[in-house]
Amino acid sequence: MAEPGQYARAAEIGDGLESLQKAVGGLIDCAYPWREKVCIVCNDEGLINGMPMNRAVERYGALAGPFFICGISGENFCSLTDAQVQKYRKMFLRPQIFLHTERGVGYLEYDNVTLPGAPQEAIDRFKKRNGLPEFCCCLLPSTEMPVLVRYGERSYVPLEVREPGERAEEIAGRLNGQLGVTKQQQAAMSAIISHTLSGCPSVTDSAV
């Protein structure tokens, strides 16, 4: 099961239509991005209904709303094997955030150690950063432009304003909320990088 803003997890879902629809929050649709006899069961109207963006899937692009992966047996759904559970959970383990940049829409996989299922290696890296996030949205000191920065790097990704009337600090707050970055962490990251970001060229490929 892959849900927006959450780590992927193993889940048991009933095979009745009501159980399937409840799992994805509405009408179901199926995607078949792989040759293996498995499929993605997702919400048929996720994008239309404005559900949160979830994960980018090869050949299908971004899917909105929760989805799950199950096996196929004839014309019916079936359980995944233990090996398949591990394979697809690893494939979609980390949550993704979708960003509008000057080069178009990109997505970013990130860790949030406060979420259930956070891997131990992510927790260890978080501790080595002294409790600071790997990614953070800050305001460029010279222009107040919202930018995405990565801990330990000098480059940044300029972000576009997409909502009419939305202010730069609102964009930063919204994205940091998705990333699990607190205001205190944002302030600490801004203080650390402010002297390196000012006048530094943007490099949109380094973080996204």
ABEGO torsion letter per residue (X at the ends): XBBBGBBBBBBBBBABAAAAAAAAGEBBBBBBABABBBBBBBBAAAAAAGBBBBBBBBGAEBBBEBBBBBBBBEABBBBBBAAAAAAAAAAAABBBBBBBBAAEBBBBBBBBAABBGBBAAAAAAAAAAGGBBABBBBBBAAAGBBBBBBBGBABBBBBBBABBGBBAAAAAAAAAAAAGBBAAAAAAAAAAAAAAABGBBBBAAAAX
